[in-house]
Amino acid sequence: MKKYYHAYNERYKKIHQEGLLWFSNKPTPEVINWVDYHHISLGENLCEIGCGEGRDALFLAKKGFNITAVDIAEEAIRKCRVLSAVKGLKIAWVVSDALQLCEKLSNNYNWIYSVGTLHMLIKDEDRRGFLNSVYSLLKPGGKFLLVNMGDGESERSTDLSTAFELQERGHMGTGRKFEVAGTSYRAVNWDNHIKELTDAGFVIDKMFNTENREYSKCMTVYLNKEEK
Ligand SMILES: C[S@@+](CC[C@H](N)C(=O)[O-])C[C@H]1O[C@@H](n2cnc3c(N)ncnc32)[C@H](O)[C@@H]1O
């Protein structure tokens, strides 16, 4: 079992046992802006990679989009199923490793988005695996939104030998402190981000620094897969 899977799964379990969510229930502004930018019609099929507790998937499904949402953490998807049932929303929740999406998902998509997931991958080979996997899942002419933490200038990476140890973390919603498993994080600068994205075959439409409540400074990129 991959350590980053285990760490997030354990963190979700602990927080859910307390009757809380780790993330907020508010959607990501960058996702809303991307949907608006492309004038994506209600009823279109969108796929989210690394949905966590489903705040963006639930919001978009409520608006009227057809959502498939993937996360590697079983506890995240269990919680998402409960939340969508309570709200009476039909969403295809899938437990899958983002590096092997085509093994679990039988359809290809015109619209894929991912918030805060690539930045968890430390090794170049895993980041390449993530980007290649999304590229394969995207239809020719399809669009991909990528939002990850970083300011585009500084680079840093957590030490994988200690990244997943238990640590005290503040819960954003309540301010309470919890001892939860640490997770991994890698920030890349714009030059290296552009290189990894174009090496994977994507065409960059737009890229900008953004800031949101959940992650603070982010690097946001609108990507295209060229028509064959
Ligand atoms: C920082 S959280 C973001 C969750 C959600 N997108 C949000 O912003 O609320 C990263 C999520 O990516 C998931 N994740 C990490 N590695 C993954 C992988 N290889 N495949 C699928 N999901 C992964 C984690 O389980 C976690 O739920």
The ligand as an SDF file (V2000), in Angstrom:
LIG
                    3D

 27 29  0  0  0  0  0  0  0  0999 V2000
   -4.9920   17.7560   -0.5700 C   0  0  0  0  0  0  0  0  0  0  0  0
   -6.2600   16.5960   -0.8050 S   0  0  0  0  0  0  0  0  0  0  0  0
   -7.3690   17.4670   -1.8890 C   0  0  0  0  0  0  0  0  0  0  0  0
   -8.7940   16.9700   -1.8360 C   0  0  0  0  0  0  0  0  0  0  0  0
   -9.7800   17.7980   -2.6510 C   0  0  0  0  0  0  0  0  0  0  0  0
   -9.3890   17.9410   -4.0320 N   0  0  0  0  0  0  0  0  0  0  0  0
   -9.9620   19.1590   -2.0410 C   0  0  0  0  0  0  0  0  0  0  0  0
   -9.2670   20.1000   -2.4730 O   0  0  0  0  0  0  0  0  0  0  0  0
  -10.7590   19.2740   -1.1070 O   0  0  0  0  0  0  0  0  0  0  0  0
   -5.4910   15.4730   -1.9180 C   0  0  0  0  0  0  0  0  0  0  0  0
   -6.3470   14.2580   -2.2150 C   0  0  0  0  0  0  0  0  0  0  0  0
   -5.6820   13.4980   -3.2090 O   0  0  0  0  0  0  0  0  0  0  0  0
   -5.8260   12.1300   -2.8930 C   0  0  0  0  0  0  0  0  0  0  0  0
   -4.7260   11.4230   -3.5360 N   0  0  0  0  0  0  0  0  0  0  0  0
   -3.4090   11.4620   -3.2310 C   0  0  0  0  0  0  0  0  0  0  0  0
   -2.7190   10.6830   -4.0500 N   0  0  0  0  0  0  0  0  0  0  0  0
   -3.6110   10.1410   -4.9140 C   0  0  0  0  0  0  0  0  0  0  0  0
   -3.5020    9.2350   -5.9910 C   0  0  0  0  0  0  0  0  0  0  0  0
   -2.3290    8.7180   -6.3500 N   0  0  0  0  0  0  0  0  0  0  0  0
   -4.6240    8.8850   -6.6540 N   0  0  0  0  0  0  0  0  0  0  0  0
   -5.8330    9.4010   -6.2990 C   0  0  0  0  0  0  0  0  0  0  0  0
   -5.9990   10.2580   -5.2760 N   0  0  0  0  0  0  0  0  0  0  0  0
   -4.8990   10.6240   -4.5930 C   0  0  0  0  0  0  0  0  0  0  0  0
   -5.7830   12.0930   -1.3680 C   0  0  0  0  0  0  0  0  0  0  0  0
   -6.3590   10.9060   -0.8630 O   0  0  0  0  0  0  0  0  0  0  0  0
   -6.5660   13.3480   -1.0110 C   0  0  0  0  0  0  0  0  0  0  0  0
   -7.9200   13.0780   -0.8450 O   0  0  0  0  0  0  0  0  0  0  0  0
  1  2  1  0
  2  3  1  0
  2 10  1  0
  3  4  1  0
  4  5  1  0
  5  6  1  0
  5  7  1  0
  7  8  2  0
  7  9  1  0
 10 11  1  0
 11 12  1  0
 11 26  1  0
 12 13  1  0
 13 14  1  0
 13 24  1  0
 14 15  1  0
 14 23  1  0
 15 16  2  0
 16 17  1  0
 17 18  1  0
 17 23  2  0
 18 19  1  0
 18 20  2  0
 20 21  1  0
 21 22  2  0
 22 23  1  0
 24 25  1  0
 24 26  1  0
 26 27  1  0
M  CHG  2   2   1   9  -1
M  END
$$$$
